[in-house]
Amino acid sequence: MNSSYFGNISFTIFGESHSPEIGVTIEGLPKGFAPDFDALQSFLQRRAPGRSELSTPRKEPDIPEFTEGVSEGKICGGRVTAIIKNTNTRSKDYSELRIKPRPGHADYTAAVKFGGKADYRGGGHFSGRLTAPLCIAGGLIIQLLEKEGISFESRIVEIAGISGDEEKMKQAILDAKAEGDSVGGIIECSVLGLPVGLGNAMFDGMESLI
Protein backbone atom coordinates (compact mmCIF):
# COMPACT_ATOMS: atom_id res chain seq x y z
CA MET A 1 0.00 0.00 0.00
CA ASN A 2 1.51 3.32 -1.07
CA SER A 3 1.35 5.91 1.68
CA SER A 4 4.02 8.18 0.24
CA TYR A 5 4.05 11.29 -1.92
CA PHE A 6 7.15 12.13 -3.95
CA GLY A 7 8.02 15.62 -5.15
CA ASN A 8 10.37 18.49 -4.29
CA ILE A 9 9.21 17.75 -0.76
CA SER A 10 8.34 14.09 -0.14
CA PHE A 11 6.53 12.55 2.77
CA THR A 12 5.26 9.22 4.07
CA ILE A 13 2.26 8.77 6.36
CA PHE A 14 2.36 5.92 8.88
CA GLY A 15 0.22 4.44 11.64
CA GLU A 16 -3.40 3.38 11.93
CA SER A 17 -6.57 4.65 13.54
CA HIS A 18 -6.11 2.56 16.71
CA SER A 19 -2.34 2.03 16.73
CA PRO A 20 -0.36 3.66 19.56
CA GLU A 21 0.58 6.55 17.29
CA ILE A 22 0.27 7.99 13.81
CA GLY A 23 2.79 10.18 12.08
CA VAL A 24 4.63 11.50 9.06
CA THR A 25 8.21 11.53 7.81
CA ILE A 26 9.07 14.47 5.56
CA GLU A 27 12.12 14.89 3.33
CA GLY A 28 13.15 18.01 1.42
CA LEU A 29 12.31 20.75 3.91
CA PRO A 30 14.99 23.47 3.70
CA LYS A 31 17.67 23.36 6.36
CA GLY A 32 17.38 26.29 8.75
CA PHE A 33 13.64 26.75 8.19
CA ALA A 34 12.07 27.79 11.50
CA PRO A 35 8.41 26.73 11.49
CA ASP A 36 5.83 28.61 13.51
CA PHE A 37 4.78 25.68 15.69
CA ASP A 38 1.92 27.66 17.29
CA ALA A 39 0.48 28.34 13.83
CA LEU A 40 0.93 24.67 12.96
CA GLN A 41 -0.98 23.64 16.09
CA SER A 42 -3.81 26.06 15.22
CA PHE A 43 -3.92 24.55 11.73
CA LEU A 44 -4.17 21.03 13.18
CA GLN A 45 -6.99 22.08 15.53
CA ARG A 46 -9.15 22.89 12.50
CA ARG A 47 -9.48 19.16 11.78
CA ALA A 48 -9.06 17.77 15.30
CA PRO A 49 -11.98 15.49 16.27
CA GLY A 50 -14.46 16.06 19.07
CA ARG A 51 -14.55 19.85 18.79
CA SER A 52 -18.25 20.24 17.96
CA GLU A 53 -21.49 18.31 17.68
CA LEU A 54 -21.01 18.27 13.92
CA SER A 55 -17.79 16.26 14.04
CA THR A 56 -16.84 12.77 15.16
CA PRO A 57 -17.29 12.23 18.93
CA ARG A 58 -13.75 10.87 19.23
CA LYS A 59 -11.65 13.32 21.26
CA GLU A 60 -7.93 13.62 20.54
CA PRO A 61 -5.57 16.50 21.46
CA ASP A 62 -3.59 16.02 18.22
CA ILE A 63 -0.38 17.58 19.52
CA PRO A 64 2.54 16.65 17.24
CA GLU A 65 5.83 15.51 18.73
CA PHE A 66 8.85 16.01 16.47
CA THR A 67 11.18 13.07 17.04
CA GLU A 68 13.86 13.88 14.48
CA GLY A 69 14.98 16.62 12.11
CA VAL A 70 14.27 19.61 14.38
CA SER A 71 16.89 21.25 16.60
CA GLU A 72 16.44 24.48 18.57
CA GLY A 73 13.22 25.18 16.70
CA LYS A 74 14.74 24.85 13.23
CA ILE A 75 14.86 22.18 10.55
CA CYS A 76 18.38 20.78 10.85
CA GLY A 77 18.59 18.88 7.58
CA GLY A 78 17.80 15.34 6.57
CA ARG A 79 14.35 14.01 7.25
CA VAL A 80 11.78 15.30 9.73
CA THR A 81 9.52 12.92 11.63
CA ALA A 82 6.53 13.89 13.75
CA ILE A 83 4.14 11.64 15.64
CA ILE A 84 0.73 12.09 17.25
CA LYS A 85 -0.29 9.76 20.06
CA ASN A 86 -3.67 8.04 19.79
CA THR A 87 -5.27 8.48 23.21
CA ASN A 88 -9.01 7.88 22.70
CA THR A 89 -9.31 4.46 21.06
CA ARG A 90 -12.29 2.22 21.77
CA SER A 91 -11.44 -0.79 19.66
CA LYS A 92 -14.23 -2.98 21.03
CA ASP A 93 -16.76 -0.62 19.41
CA TYR A 94 -15.62 -1.91 16.02
CA SER A 95 -15.77 -5.68 16.61
CA GLU A 96 -18.94 -5.99 14.52
CA LEU A 97 -17.14 -4.56 11.50
CA ARG A 98 -15.49 -7.94 10.95
CA ILE A 99 -18.76 -9.08 9.42
CA LYS A 100 -20.67 -5.84 8.82
CA PRO A 101 -18.64 -3.21 6.90
CA ARG A 102 -19.82 0.40 7.00
CA PRO A 103 -21.42 1.74 3.80
CA GLY A 104 -19.34 4.47 2.20
CA HIS A 105 -16.17 3.48 4.07
CA ALA A 106 -13.20 1.35 2.94
CA ASP A 107 -14.03 -1.48 5.34
CA TYR A 108 -15.24 -3.94 2.70
CA THR A 109 -12.63 -2.96 0.11
CA ALA A 110 -9.81 -3.31 2.65
CA ALA A 111 -11.09 -6.70 3.82
CA VAL A 112 -11.15 -8.05 0.27
CA LYS A 113 -7.84 -6.44 -0.74
CA PHE A 114 -5.96 -7.88 2.24
CA GLY A 115 -7.82 -11.17 2.54
CA GLY A 116 -9.53 -10.27 5.80
CA LYS A 117 -6.21 -9.30 7.47
CA ALA A 118 -6.70 -5.52 7.35
CA ASP A 119 -7.02 -3.71 10.68
CA TYR A 120 -10.76 -3.13 10.95
CA ARG A 121 -10.58 -0.97 14.11
CA GLY A 122 -11.71 2.49 13.06
CA GLY A 123 -10.77 1.74 9.48
CA GLY A 124 -7.12 1.04 10.26
CA HIS A 125 -4.84 2.79 7.79
CA PHE A 126 -7.87 3.75 5.69
CA SER A 127 -9.23 5.94 8.49
CA GLY A 128 -9.78 9.68 8.28
CA ARG A 129 -7.56 9.73 11.38
CA LEU A 130 -4.60 9.61 9.00
CA THR A 131 -5.43 13.12 7.78
CA ALA A 132 -3.84 14.40 11.02
CA PRO A 133 -0.23 13.59 10.04
CA LEU A 134 -1.07 14.68 6.51
CA CYS A 135 -1.97 18.08 7.97
CA ILE A 136 1.41 18.26 9.72
CA ALA A 137 3.13 18.01 6.34
CA GLY A 138 0.61 20.36 4.72
CA GLY A 139 0.83 22.90 7.52
CA LEU A 140 4.61 23.12 7.24
CA ILE A 141 4.53 23.35 3.45
CA ILE A 142 1.88 26.09 3.61
CA GLN A 143 4.21 28.15 5.81
CA LEU A 144 6.98 27.80 3.22
CA LEU A 145 4.66 28.78 0.38
CA GLU A 146 3.40 31.82 2.27
CA LYS A 147 6.97 33.13 2.23
CA GLU A 148 6.69 33.03 -1.57
CA GLY A 149 3.40 34.93 -1.60
CA ILE A 150 1.25 31.83 -2.22
CA SER A 151 -1.85 31.34 -0.07
CA PHE A 152 -4.84 29.04 0.17
CA GLU A 153 -8.54 29.57 0.73
CA SER A 154 -11.32 27.03 1.14
CA ARG A 155 -15.05 27.21 1.69
CA ILE A 156 -18.05 24.95 1.95
CA VAL A 157 -20.16 25.38 -1.17
CA GLU A 158 -22.89 22.85 -0.43
CA ILE A 159 -23.99 20.34 2.19
CA ALA A 160 -26.84 17.88 1.63
CA GLY A 161 -27.86 19.83 -1.47
CA ILE A 162 -28.12 23.06 0.53
CA SER A 163 -26.02 26.11 -0.34
CA GLY A 164 -25.82 29.63 1.01
CA ASP A 165 -27.53 28.97 4.36
CA GLU A 166 -25.15 27.88 7.11
CA GLU A 167 -27.86 27.15 9.68
CA LYS A 168 -29.79 24.91 7.29
CA MET A 169 -26.56 23.08 6.43
CA LYS A 170 -25.83 22.45 10.12
CA GLN A 171 -29.38 21.27 10.74
CA ALA A 172 -29.17 18.84 7.81
CA ILE A 173 -26.07 17.30 9.37
CA LEU A 174 -27.69 17.02 12.80
CA ASP A 175 -30.87 15.51 11.34
CA ALA A 176 -28.84 12.87 9.51
CA LYS A 177 -26.75 12.21 12.64
CA ALA A 178 -29.90 11.64 14.70
CA GLU A 179 -30.95 8.97 12.21
CA GLY A 180 -27.52 7.31 12.20
CA ASP A 181 -26.91 8.59 8.68
CA SER A 182 -24.57 11.06 7.00
CA VAL A 183 -24.67 13.63 4.21
CA GLY A 184 -22.35 14.69 1.41
CA GLY A 185 -21.15 18.08 0.34
CA ILE A 186 -19.00 20.18 -1.96
CA ILE A 187 -15.87 22.05 -0.87
CA GLU A 188 -14.07 24.63 -2.99
CA CYS A 189 -10.34 25.23 -2.58
CA SER A 190 -8.45 28.12 -4.19
CA VAL A 191 -4.72 28.74 -4.44
CA LEU A 192 -3.72 32.39 -4.78
CA GLY A 193 -0.42 33.79 -6.01
CA LEU A 194 0.79 30.83 -8.05
CA PRO A 195 3.37 31.86 -10.68
CA VAL A 196 2.47 31.43 -14.33
CA GLY A 197 4.03 28.46 -16.08
CA LEU A 198 3.85 25.72 -13.48
CA GLY A 199 3.57 22.18 -14.80
CA ASN A 200 3.96 20.79 -18.31
CA ALA A 201 1.76 19.51 -21.08
CA MET A 202 -0.41 16.41 -20.71
CA PHE A 203 0.29 14.41 -17.56
CA ASP A 204 2.24 17.12 -15.71
CA GLY A 205 -0.42 19.78 -16.34
CA MET A 206 -2.08 21.38 -13.32
CA GLU A 207 -5.53 20.02 -14.19
CA SER A 208 -4.12 16.52 -14.66
CA LEU A 209 -2.33 16.64 -11.30
CA ILE A 210 -5.47 17.84 -9.54
Buried (B, 14 or more C-beta within 10 A) or exposed (E): EEBEEEEEBBBBBBBBBBBEBBBBBBBEBEEEBEBBBEBBBEBBEEBBBBEEEEEBEBEBEBEBEBEEBBEEEBBBEEBBBBBBBBEEBEEEEBEEBEEEBBEEBBBEEBBEEEEEEBBBBBBBBBBBBBEBBBBBBBBBBBBBBBEEEBEEEEEEEBBBEBEEEEEEBBBBBEEBBEEEEEBEBEEEEEEEEBEEEEEEEEEEEEEEEE
